[in-house]
Amino acid sequence: LEAGSVQIGVKAGGVEVSVPWYELGHMLVAGISGAGKSNFLRLLAYQAIADGAHLMLCDLDETTFPMLENHPALVQPTASDAEGALQLVRDALAECDRRAELYKQAPGYPEKIEEYNLIAARNGWEILPRMLVVLDEFNATVTAAGGPESELAKQVMSLAWRGRKFGLNLVLSAQEFSKGIIGKVQSHMQTVICFRVQSHETARAVG
């Protein structure tokens, strides 16, 4: 595979299907322990790193990303609780605000990161790296933060509809997803990866 690409399947004729990680857009990833979810999240992170991206990670159990704890691509320490997750999402939204101001100052009115970076390269400005924002065990984290009407849930919704324009890809993963927690944000998710899950409710919730 090319650096930054993720293999997501094999066609009937045996042809591998691989795409750049960022073309998967915002993602829902579901799967019980041992089904492959954590390995897939690590694959995304490593392919993002290979592509020069920065990482913002929430790892509630501190078992998915311990190997990246001191990696230079990590923007800030990995969040491990609901409070840390909220601060991480706030910081991601602040980066969206910063990039929005940069877009406004650029000629040609860029609407996405590829357009802005072309202008930036021509003018010798800062090239904006893509960012991968992963909230692992999202369902449990939002529940701990107060549920679907919590500030965390609302801020995640804001990041979901704003992020891609500014080069931030959001990944929400969990062993179980309830419709109440994932319902509002689901329409902003471009890709769903469902490993083996333990309930029909989760399968239906992620589509």
C-alpha positions in Angstrom: 0.0 0.0 0.0 1.1 3.6 -0.6 1.9 5.6 2.6 -1.4 6.9 4.0 -3.7 4.4 2.3 -5.9 2.0 4.1 -7.1 -1.4 2.7 -10.8 -1.7 3.4 -11.7 -4.8 1.5 -11.2 -7.2 -1.4 -13.5 -7.4 -4.4 -14.9 -10.7 -5.6 -12.2 -10.9 -8.2 -9.4 -10.6 -5.6 -8.6 -6.9 -6.3 -7.7 -5.1 -3.1 -9.7 -1.9 -2.4 -7.5 0.8 -0.7 -8.1 4.5 -0.3 -6.2 7.4 1.4 -7.3 7.4 5.0 -8.7 10.9 4.8 -11.1 10.0 1.9 -13.0 7.8 4.4 -14.2 11.0 5.9 -15.8 11.0 9.4 -16.2 7.4 10.6 -18.2 5.2 12.9 -16.3 2.1 14.0 -18.1 -0.6 16.0 -16.9 -3.9 17.3 -16.6 -6.0 20.5 -13.3 -6.7 22.2 -11.2 -9.0 20.0 -13.1 -8.4 16.8 -10.4 -6.1 15.2 -11.7 -2.6 16.1 -8.6 -1.5 18.0 -6.2 -2.8 15.4 -8.2 -0.9 12.7 -8.0 2.3 14.8 -4.2 1.9 15.1 -3.9 1.3 11.4 -5.8 4.6 10.7 -3.4 6.4 13.1 -0.3 5.0 11.6 -1.4 5.7 8.1 -2.3 9.2 9.1 1.2 9.6 10.5 2.7 8.3 7.3 0.8 11.0 5.5 2.2 13.7 7.7 -1.1 14.2 9.7 -1.4 15.2 13.3 -3.3 13.2 15.9 -5.8 14.0 18.7 -6.8 10.9 20.6 -9.2 9.8 23.4 -8.6 6.4 24.8 -10.9 5.7 27.7 -9.3 2.4 28.7 -5.8 3.5 27.8 -5.2 0.3 25.9 -5.8 1.3 22.2 -3.0 3.9 21.7 -0.4 3.5 24.5 2.3 3.0 21.9 1.6 6.6 20.6 1.9 8.3 24.0 5.0 10.2 23.1 4.8 10.3 19.4 5.6 13.7 17.8 2.4 13.6 15.7 0.3 13.7 18.9 -0.9 17.3 19.4 -1.6 16.9 23.1 -1.7 14.0 25.7 -4.2 11.3 25.0 -7.5 12.0 26.8 -8.6 9.2 29.1 -11.9 10.4 30.6 -15.0 12.4 29.8 -13.5 15.7 30.9 -10.4 15.1 28.8 -12.5 14.2 25.8 -14.5 17.4 26.1 -11.3 19.5 26.3 -9.9 17.6 23.3 -13.0 18.3 21.2 -12.9 22.0 22.3 -9.3 22.2 21.2 -10.2 20.6 17.8 -13.0 23.2 17.4 -10.5 26.0 18.3 -8.2 24.7 15.5 -11.2 24.9 13.1 -11.7 28.5 14.2 -8.0 29.2 13.6 -8.1 27.6 10.1 -11.3 29.5 9.3 -9.4 32.8 9.8 -6.6 31.6 7.6 -9.1 30.7 4.9 -10.6 34.2 5.1 -7.2 35.8 4.5 -6.4 33.7 1.5 -7.2 34.9 -2.1 -9.6 32.9 -4.1 -11.9 32.0 -1.2 -10.8 28.4 -0.5 -13.5 26.1 0.8 -11.4 23.0 1.7 -7.9 22.2 2.9 -6.5 21.2 -0.5 -7.4 24.5 -2.0 -6.0 26.5 0.9 -2.7 24.5 0.9 -2.2 25.2 -2.8 -2.5 28.9 -2.1 -0.3 28.6 0.9 2.4 26.8 -1.0 2.4 29.5 -3.7 2.8 32.2 -1.1 5.2 30.5 1.3 2.6 30.3 4.1 2.1 27.6 6.7 0.9 24.4 5.2 -1.9 23.0 7.3 -1.6 19.3 8.1 -4.6 17.1 8.2 -5.7 15.9 11.6 -7.2 12.6 12.8 -9.4 13.0 15.8 -10.3 9.6 17.4 -12.7 9.2 20.3 -12.6 5.6 21.3 -15.3 4.1 23.5 -17.5 7.1 22.5 -20.7 5.7 23.8 -19.3 5.2 27.3 -17.6 8.6 27.2 -20.8 10.5 26.3 -22.7 8.5 28.9 -20.2 9.5 31.6 -20.4 13.1 30.4 -24.2 13.2 30.9 -25.7 11.6 27.8 -27.0 12.9 24.4 -27.7 16.4 25.7 -24.3 16.8 27.4 -21.9 19.5 26.3 -19.6 16.8 25.0 -22.2 15.4 22.7 -23.1 18.9 21.4 -19.5 19.8 20.8 -18.9 16.5 18.9 -21.8 17.4 16.7 -20.2 20.8 15.9 -16.9 19.1 15.1 -18.7 16.6 12.9 -20.2 19.3 10.6 -17.3 21.7 10.7 -14.2 19.4 10.7 -13.8 18.1 7.2 -13.7 21.5 5.6 -10.7 22.3 7.6 -8.9 19.0 7.3 -10.1 17.3 10.5 -11.4 13.8 10.2 -13.4 12.5 13.2 -13.6 8.8 14.2 -16.1 7.7 16.8 -15.6 4.1 17.9 -17.2 1.9 20.5 -18.0 -1.7 21.4 -21.7 -0.7 21.7 -23.6 2.3 20.2 -27.0 3.3 21.4 -29.3 5.2 19.0 -29.9 7.9 21.5 -26.2 8.8 21.7 -25.2 8.3 18.0 -28.4 9.3 16.4 -27.9 13.1 16.0 -24.3 12.8 14.8 -24.8 9.8 12.5 -25.8 11.8 9.5 -22.4 13.5 9.4 -20.5 10.2 9.3 -19.3 9.3 5.8 -18.1 5.7 6.5 -19.3 3.0 8.8 -17.0 0.1 9.7 -18.8 -2.6 11.7 -16.8 -5.6 13.1 -18.6 -8.2 15.1 -21.0 -6.7 17.6 -22.9 -8.3 20.5 -26.4 -6.8 19.9 -28.9 -6.1 17.2 -29.4 -2.7 18.7 -25.8 -1.7 17.9 -26.0 -3.2 14.4 -29.1 -1.1 13.7 -27.7 2.0 15.4 -24.7 2.1 13.0 -26.8 1.1 10.0 
